[in-house]
Amino acid sequence: MTLRLRLLLMIGISMMLLWGGVALWMLQGLDKEMHRTLDQRLAMSAHMVAGLMSQNPAAWDGRTGKAGASTLSLPAAAKGLACQVSLRGEVIARTPGAVPEAMATAASALGFSDREIRGEHWRSYTLESHGLRVTTSDRLNERDTLLRNVMLAAAVPFVVALVGSLAVLWFGVGSGLLPLERLRQALASRTTETLTPIPDKPMSRDLLPLVNTLNHLLGRMNVTIRRERRFTSDAAHELRTPLTAIKTHLQVARITRGKDTEEAMDYAEEGVARLQRTLSQLLTLSQVEGAFSWDDGRVTEAHEVARLAMRDAAPDAPERIALDSDGNRAELALPQALAVTALRNLLDNALRHSPAANSVRLEIRRSPETISFHVFDRGPGLSDDELALATQRFWRRGSGRGSGLGLSVVAAIAERFGGSFELLQRSDGGLEVRLTLPCMVFHHGPLSKL
């Protein structure tokens, strides 16, 4: 079902229900008002006849039993209303349309009464004044016919107005949906490479929120696709280098003997290790930027994260990393594997650029809602320009032997989970790295994640 037809049905049904309810309400009131008006006509007719008769008593005094001649006669076509005047039980005047049985029965009781005579329903009113008993009656089927005619006269314009309203509504809805149709055509005419914003000038103000949302989505998609293309290009280049080196060293090992073969195999093994590190970092980036599961079955405790990261970063020289903590236990609001990866990358980077004789210091500080890891090294540090480039993917200073992905992985993890990552030049030499991550907080109930 199209949106146009759906709107027409919804609005049309609503109008029919509303107008139908109002029409029923009006018809009920009209029926009551018509019956009240016709009853008043009967009563007023009876009073009028009684008043006229009382003004000329000589015309009827002593004339009982002589009802044939009467000045009260009405045209024979006036079948809807009948009148009868009686004196001491004797009819002295009667209209031509009156049914004697009906008039006689109605005259037996004063006021309004309903009778069925010869299969016809009558409504009568009887009045007694100056010794005269005046009865006026009309057929109820005449009333029903009048009511049907009034209802028909009211229903025809109602139906015509309803049909006309639906027709106007059909074209109005179509005209109102034209901006949406133009937007659909604009989107349908685009290719998969067209991610420029949709012009919002000719659009209706009602569609501006939708257009703005689509433009924001297109902008994010454009940024993501450019990043992925750049990432793919850089990854292809970075992976090609160790693969070429491995291939070269294997070829050297094949044509040499002795010490040269061993040296070539060592270089090839080193290239495999570098390739393995690069692939591992790429998989971590893919996990951070894609979907992941919170429930990894382990509690992400800050000191446990630090212990695992220190073990992975310096398995052969754990004394090179000095841990300084405030002693407060806290749980991080992110998967343990990603927290360990981020901190391990920081420690590995600090150890690689610090002299072997100097140690790296790791500090853990707790705040109400965050946990900060501070890593201090004694390396040469970075210039201001290098600090701005340090978190870019595959960037290395000079001919560094790393993959160039470690700090970018840390920055991506911090951004994904609402943390922060800073690189600061120390005044006494070296570099300070601050990694701030959200922690779990308790609110007298279920555990919540920031």
Summary of the structure (lengths in Angstrom):
residues: 450
radius of gyration: 50.5
end to end distance: 43.5
largest distance: 161.8
contacts: 1253
relative contact order: 0.06
helix: 54%
strand: 17%
